[in-house]
Amino acid sequence: MADTGGVAADQLRAFVERIERLEEEKKAISDDIKDVYGEAKGTGFDVKILRQVVRLRKQEPHEREEQEAILDLYMHALGMAAQSGGDEV
Protein backbone atom coordinates (compact mmCIF):
# COMPACT_ATOMS: atom_id res chain seq x y z
CA MET A 1 0.00 0.00 0.00
CA ALA A 2 1.46 3.35 -1.04
CA ASP A 3 1.82 5.85 1.78
CA THR A 4 1.78 9.41 0.47
CA GLY A 5 2.28 12.09 3.07
CA GLY A 6 0.87 9.89 5.82
CA VAL A 7 -2.16 8.87 3.74
CA ALA A 8 -2.64 5.26 2.69
CA ALA A 9 -3.52 5.98 -0.95
CA ASP A 10 -4.79 2.48 -1.79
CA GLN A 11 -7.09 2.39 1.20
CA LEU A 12 -8.34 5.92 0.49
CA ARG A 13 -8.99 5.04 -3.17
CA ALA A 14 -10.94 1.93 -2.09
CA PHE A 15 -13.16 4.00 0.20
CA VAL A 16 -13.79 6.59 -2.51
CA GLU A 17 -14.63 3.91 -5.09
CA ARG A 18 -17.02 2.17 -2.69
CA ILE A 19 -18.76 5.47 -1.97
CA GLU A 20 -19.03 6.19 -5.69
CA ARG A 21 -20.58 2.76 -6.36
CA LEU A 22 -23.06 3.22 -3.54
CA GLU A 23 -23.97 6.69 -4.84
CA GLU A 24 -24.69 5.14 -8.25
CA GLU A 25 -26.85 2.46 -6.64
CA LYS A 26 -28.66 5.10 -4.58
CA LYS A 27 -29.40 7.08 -7.76
CA ALA A 28 -30.73 3.95 -9.50
CA ILE A 29 -32.97 3.10 -6.52
CA SER A 30 -34.19 6.70 -6.35
CA ASP A 31 -35.11 6.52 -10.04
CA ASP A 32 -36.95 3.23 -9.43
CA ILE A 33 -38.95 4.76 -6.57
CA LYS A 34 -39.82 7.74 -8.76
CA ASP A 35 -41.05 5.33 -11.44
CA VAL A 36 -43.28 3.49 -8.94
CA TYR A 37 -44.82 6.78 -7.79
CA GLY A 38 -45.40 7.62 -11.46
CA GLU A 39 -47.17 4.29 -11.98
CA ALA A 40 -49.31 4.89 -8.91
CA LYS A 41 -50.25 8.35 -10.19
CA GLY A 42 -51.08 6.86 -13.58
CA THR A 43 -53.59 4.51 -11.96
CA GLY A 44 -55.28 7.35 -10.08
CA PHE A 45 -53.58 7.40 -6.69
CA ASP A 46 -52.70 10.71 -5.05
CA VAL A 47 -48.90 10.65 -4.90
CA LYS A 48 -48.67 13.30 -2.18
CA ILE A 49 -50.87 11.21 0.10
CA LEU A 50 -49.04 8.03 -0.91
CA ARG A 51 -45.72 9.60 0.15
CA GLN A 52 -47.30 10.58 3.46
CA VAL A 53 -48.53 7.00 4.03
CA VAL A 54 -45.04 5.63 3.32
CA ARG A 55 -43.54 8.14 5.76
CA LEU A 56 -46.10 7.27 8.45
CA ARG A 57 -45.50 3.52 8.06
CA LYS A 58 -41.83 4.08 8.89
CA GLN A 59 -42.77 5.51 12.29
CA GLU A 60 -43.36 3.55 15.44
CA PRO A 61 -47.07 3.47 16.41
CA HIS A 62 -46.52 5.54 19.57
CA GLU A 63 -44.64 8.22 17.59
CA ARG A 64 -47.43 8.39 15.02
CA GLU A 65 -50.11 8.61 17.75
CA GLU A 66 -48.20 11.39 19.50
CA GLN A 67 -47.88 13.40 16.26
CA GLU A 68 -51.58 12.88 15.45
CA ALA A 69 -52.55 14.08 18.94
CA ILE A 70 -50.41 17.21 18.62
CA LEU A 71 -51.77 17.88 15.11
CA ASP A 72 -55.33 17.52 16.43
CA LEU A 73 -54.55 19.91 19.31
CA TYR A 74 -53.08 22.52 16.94
CA MET A 75 -55.98 22.20 14.50
CA HIS A 76 -58.50 22.68 17.32
CA ALA A 77 -56.57 25.70 18.59
CA LEU A 78 -56.74 27.24 15.10
CA GLY A 79 -60.41 26.36 14.59
CA MET A 80 -59.56 23.97 11.76
CA ALA A 81 -60.81 20.72 13.30
CA ALA A 82 -64.03 19.11 12.07
CA GLN A 83 -66.91 19.84 14.36
CA SER A 84 -68.32 16.84 16.16
CA GLY A 85 -71.47 16.41 18.15
CA GLY A 86 -75.10 17.43 17.63
CA ASP A 87 -74.89 18.60 13.99
CA GLU A 88 -75.10 15.09 12.53
CA VAL A 89 -78.39 13.83 11.10
PyRosetta script that sets phi, psi and omega in degrees:
from pyrosetta import init, pose_from_sequence

init()
pose = pose_from_sequence("MADTGGVAADQLRAFVERIERLEEEKKAISDDIKDVYGEAKGTGFDVKILRQVVRLRKQEPHEREEQEAILDLYMHALGMAAQSGGDEV")
pose.set_psi(1, 127.1)
pose.set_omega(1, 179.7)
pose.set_phi(2, -73.5)
pose.set_psi(2, 137.7)
pose.set_omega(2, 179.5)
pose.set_phi(3, -117.3)
pose.set_psi(3, 105.6)
pose.set_omega(3, -176.5)
pose.set_phi(4, -110.3)
pose.set_psi(4, 110.1)
pose.set_omega(4, 178.4)
pose.set_phi(5, 58.8)
pose.set_psi(5, 35.2)
pose.set_omega(5, 179.1)
pose.set_phi(6, 85.8)
pose.set_psi(6, 4.5)
pose.set_omega(6, -179.7)
pose.set_phi(7, -112.0)
pose.set_psi(7, 127.3)
pose.set_omega(7, 178.2)
pose.set_phi(8, -78.0)
pose.set_psi(8, 96.8)
pose.set_omega(8, -172.2)
pose.set_phi(9, -59.8)
pose.set_psi(9, -42.2)
pose.set_omega(9, -179.0)
pose.set_phi(10, -64.2)
pose.set_psi(10, -42.8)
pose.set_omega(10, 179.6)
pose.set_phi(11, -66.6)
pose.set_psi(11, -42.2)
pose.set_omega(11, 178.5)
pose.set_phi(12, -62.1)
pose.set_psi(12, -44.4)
pose.set_omega(12, 179.5)
pose.set_phi(13, -61.5)
pose.set_psi(13, -40.4)
pose.set_omega(13, 179.5)
pose.set_phi(14, -62.7)
pose.set_psi(14, -42.9)
pose.set_omega(14, 177.7)
pose.set_phi(15, -62.8)
pose.set_psi(15, -45.8)
pose.set_omega(15, -179.0)
pose.set_phi(16, -61.8)
pose.set_psi(16, -43.2)
pose.set_omega(16, -179.6)
pose.set_phi(17, -66.3)
pose.set_psi(17, -38.1)
pose.set_omega(17, 176.6)
pose.set_phi(18, -63.7)
pose.set_psi(18, -43.8)
pose.set_omega(18, 179.2)
pose.set_phi(19, -62.0)
pose.set_psi(19, -43.1)
pose.set_omega(19, 179.5)
pose.set_phi(20, -61.8)
pose.set_psi(20, -42.8)
pose.set_omega(20, 177.6)
pose.set_phi(21, -62.4)
pose.set_psi(21, -43.8)
pose.set_omega(21, 179.8)
pose.set_phi(22, -65.1)
pose.set_psi(22, -37.2)
pose.set_omega(22, 176.4)
pose.set_phi(23, -63.2)
pose.set_psi(23, -39.5)
pose.set_omega(23, 177.4)
pose.set_phi(24, -64.1)
pose.set_psi(24, -43.8)
pose.set_omega(24, 178.4)
pose.set_phi(25, -63.4)
pose.set_psi(25, -41.2)
pose.set_omega(25, 179.3)
pose.set_phi(26, -61.1)
pose.set_psi(26, -42.4)
pose.set_omega(26, 178.5)
pose.set_phi(27, -62.7)
pose.set_psi(27, -43.7)
pose.set_omega(27, -180.0)
pose.set_phi(28, -63.4)
pose.set_psi(28, -43.3)
pose.set_omega(28, 179.0)
pose.set_phi(29, -65.4)
pose.set_psi(29, -41.3)
pose.set_omega(29, 177.6)
pose.set_phi(30, -59.9)
pose.set_psi(30, -41.7)
pose.set_omega(30, 177.5)
pose.set_phi(31, -64.5)
pose.set_psi(31, -39.3)
pose.set_omega(31, 178.6)
pose.set_phi(32, -63.5)
pose.set_psi(32, -42.8)
pose.set_omega(32, 179.0)
pose.set_phi(33, -63.5)
pose.set_psi(33, -43.0)
pose.set_omega(33, 177.7)
pose.set_phi(34, -59.3)
pose.set_psi(34, -41.3)
pose.set_omega(34, 178.2)
pose.set_phi(35, -62.4)
pose.set_psi(35, -41.6)
pose.set_omega(35, -179.8)
pose.set_phi(36, -64.3)
pose.set_psi(36, -42.8)
pose.set_omega(36, 176.8)
pose.set_phi(37, -62.0)
pose.set_psi(37, -38.0)
pose.set_omega(37, 176.8)
pose.set_phi(38, -62.5)
pose.set_psi(38, -41.5)
pose.set_omega(38, 177.0)
pose.set_phi(39, -62.9)
pose.set_psi(39, -43.6)
pose.set_omega(39, -179.8)
pose.set_phi(40, -61.8)
pose.set_psi(40, -43.0)
pose.set_omega(40, 178.5)
pose.set_phi(41, -62.7)
pose.set_psi(41, -40.6)
pose.set_omega(41, -179.9)
pose.set_phi(42, -63.8)
pose.set_psi(42, -24.0)
pose.set_omega(42, 178.3)
pose.set_phi(43, -97.5)
pose.set_psi(43, 7.1)
pose.set_omega(43, 172.5)
pose.set_phi(44, 102.7)
pose.set_psi(44, 2.7)
pose.set_omega(44, 178.8)
pose.set_phi(45, -81.4)
pose.set_psi(45, 147.5)
pose.set_omega(45, 177.2)
pose.set_phi(46, -81.5)
pose.set_psi(46, 110.8)
pose.set_omega(46, -173.8)
pose.set_phi(47, -65.9)
pose.set_psi(47, -35.8)
pose.set_omega(47, 179.1)
pose.set_phi(48, -60.9)
pose.set_psi(48, -44.4)
pose.set_omega(48, 179.4)
pose.set_phi(49, -69.9)
pose.set_psi(49, -38.9)
pose.set_omega(49, 178.3)
pose.set_phi(50, -59.4)
pose.set_psi(50, -43.0)
pose.set_omega(50, 177.3)
pose.set_phi(51, -62.4)
pose.set_psi(51, -39.0)
pose.set_omega(51, 178.6)
pose.set_phi(52, -64.9)
pose.set_psi(52, -41.4)
pose.set_omega(52, 178.6)
pose.set_phi(53, -61.9)
pose.set_psi(53, -44.5)
pose.set_omega(53, 179.5)
pose.set_phi(54, -60.9)
pose.set_psi(54, -43.0)
pose.set_omega(54, 179.2)
pose.set_phi(55, -63.5)
pose.set_psi(55, -42.3)
pose.set_omega(55, -179.5)
pose.set_phi(56, -66.1)
pose.set_psi(56, -36.6)
pose.set_omega(56, -179.6)
pose.set_phi(57, -67.0)
pose.set_psi(57, -20.3)
pose.set_omega(57, 177.7)
pose.set_phi(58, -76.2)
pose.set_psi(58, -20.8)
pose.set_omega(58, -176.1)
pose.set_phi(59, -82.6)
pose.set_psi(59, 153.7)
pose.set_omega(59, 171.9)
pose.set_phi(60, -71.2)
pose.set_psi(60, 146.5)
pose.set_omega(60, -178.7)
pose.set_phi(61, -52.9)
pose.set_psi(61, -41.9)
pose.set_omega(61, -178.2)
pose.set_phi(62, -67.6)
pose.set_psi(62, -32.9)
pose.set_omega(62, 177.1)
pose.set_phi(63, -67.3)
pose.set_psi(63, -43.5)
pose.set_omega(63, -180.0)
pose.set_phi(64, -63.2)
pose.set_psi(64, -44.6)
pose.set_omega(64, 179.6)
pose.set_phi(65, -62.3)
pose.set_psi(65, -40.3)
pose.set_omega(65, 179.3)
pose.set_phi(66, -64.0)
pose.set_psi(66, -44.6)
pose.set_omega(66, 179.1)
pose.set_phi(67, -63.8)
pose.set_psi(67, -41.5)
pose.set_omega(67, 179.1)
pose.set_phi(68, -63.2)
pose.set_psi(68, -39.1)
pose.set_omega(68, 179.4)
pose.set_phi(69, -65.9)
pose.set_psi(69, -42.1)
pose.set_omega(69, 179.1)
pose.set_phi(70, -67.3)
pose.set_psi(70, -41.7)
pose.set_omega(70, 177.2)
pose.set_phi(71, -59.7)
pose.set_psi(71, -45.2)
pose.set_omega(71, 179.0)
pose.set_phi(72, -60.6)
pose.set_psi(72, -43.4)
pose.set_omega(72, 178.7)
pose.set_phi(73, -60.1)
pose.set_psi(73, -47.6)
pose.set_omega(73, -179.9)
pose.set_phi(74, -63.5)
pose.set_psi(74, -42.2)
pose.set_omega(74, -179.0)
pose.set_phi(75, -65.0)
pose.set_psi(75, -39.7)
pose.set_omega(75, 176.2)
pose.set_phi(76, -63.6)
pose.set_psi(76, -42.9)
pose.set_omega(76, -179.2)
pose.set_phi(77, -61.9)
pose.set_psi(77, -31.0)
pose.set_omega(77, -179.2)
pose.set_phi(78, -94.6)
pose.set_psi(78, 2.6)
pose.set_omega(78, 180.0)
pose.set_phi(79, 71.9)
pose.set_psi(79, 24.9)
pose.set_omega(79, -177.2)
pose.set_phi(80, -100.2)
pose.set_psi(80, -8.7)
pose.set_omega(80, -174.9)
pose.set_phi(81, -77.3)
pose.set_psi(81, 147.9)
pose.set_omega(81, 177.2)
pose.set_phi(82, -64.0)
pose.set_psi(82, 139.0)
pose.set_omega(82, 178.8)
pose.set_phi(83, -76.1)
pose.set_psi(83, 136.8)
pose.set_omega(83, 176.9)
pose.set_phi(84, -122.3)
pose.set_psi(84, 157.2)
pose.set_omega(84, 176.6)
pose.set_phi(85, 123.6)
pose.set_psi(85, -137.0)
pose.set_omega(85, -168.8)
pose.set_phi(86, -71.1)
pose.set_psi(86, -3.5)
pose.set_omega(86, -177.0)
pose.set_phi(87, -80.3)
pose.set_psi(87, -9.0)
pose.set_omega(87, -176.3)
pose.set_phi(88, -79.9)
pose.set_psi(88, 145.9)
pose.set_omega(88, 179.7)
pose.set_phi(89, -104.8)
pose.dump_pdb("model.pdb")
